[in-house]
């Protein structure tokens, strides 16, 4: 009888409230997007850093090259964090030299990512297709 009245008068039962709340949470988490680089639209960005140098791919050189400067950071921190971002986005690390570089692959894309210290900053160099 209560269900009939709730249909007629439009009141919600407790199950409807909890289902809507749990679905609402799923919609919010689905809205979270990983930012991608401007230079490589398929490659996640490391904390929205901007390239200071970019060389597009050509028929002679099929890999585009971009350089990013991560200010006031350590190479180990950037290395581990960026690797985690890529793995979260579905990339597979196929080759790795700890804290120096790694090669990642996703679908038909390959990215060779190198890390080096530049004073107090980290220079992030990416070659990708």
N, C-alpha and C positions, 0 to 999 in steps of 0.2 A: 504494500500500500504506500509506503514512504517513497519508493522508487517512482511509482505512478504519479504521486503528488509532485515530486521533484521534476519530473518531465513536464507536467502541466504548468507548474509555476516557475520553472527555470532555475531552481536552486541546485547547487552542486552537492554531491556527496563527498565524503572524505577521500575516497579513491580517486575521484576526478582531480581534486586538488593536488594530491601527491604525484599523480601521473603528469600533470601539467608542470609542476615544479621540476621533476626530473627531466622532462623533455626540454624545458627552458634552459637548464644547465648544459645539456648537450648542444643546443643551438649556440649558446655563448662560446663554448669551447671550439665549435666548428668555425667560428668567425675569426679565431686567432690565425693570422697568416704569417708565414716566415717571409721576411723581406728578401728580395732577390737583387743581384747587382744590376746596374744599368748596362754595363758592358757585356755581361753574360746573363741574359734573362732567365736562364734555366738553373743558375747557380746561386745558392743562398748567399746572402751578404754576411760579412762578419760585423755585427753591430752597426750597420748602416754606414760603414766607412766609405768614403768617396775615392775613386781612382784619381791619382795625380798625373798618371801617364797611361795611355792606352794605344795599342797598335792593333788594328783589326787584322783578321785573317786575310790572306791573299791566296791566289792559286799557287804561288811559289812557297808560301809559308801558311799551311792550313790551320795553324793554331794562333788564335788571337792572344795578345799579351797585355796584362794590366798590372799596375803597381799601386799598392795602397800603403798608407802610413798609419799605423795604429799608435796614437800618441800615449806616452807615459805608461808603457806596459812592458811585460816580460815575454820573451819568446815562448817559454814553456806554457804560460797562461793562454796566450793567443793560439798556440798550436793545439792544445787540448780542447779549448772551447770551440774553435772552428771545426775541428774534427767531429766533435759531438753534434754541432749544428748540421753538418753534412749527413752524418749517419741518421739523425732524426728525420731528415728530409728524404731518406731512402737511398743515399749514396753508399757505395761499398768501397772501403779502402782496399786497394789491390796491391799496393806497394808502399813501404814506409821506412824512413830513416828518422828515428825519434828526434823531435824538436827541430829538425832541419827541413824535411819535406815529406809529403805523401802524395800518392796518386790515387784519385778517387774516380769511380765510374758509376754512371746512372744512365740507363737506357743506352742511347748511342753517343753519349757525351763522356769525354775524358777530361779531367782537370789535374794538372800537375801544379801543386801548391807548395811554395818554398817560403821559409821564414828566416829572417836574419835580423841581427840587432843593429840599429842605427842610432847611436848616442843613447837617449832615454826611450827611444821608440822602437817599434818592430816594423820592419819592411816586409810586407806580404806581397809576393809575386805570384801571379797566376797565369799559366798557359793553358788554354782550353779550346775545345771545339764544340 
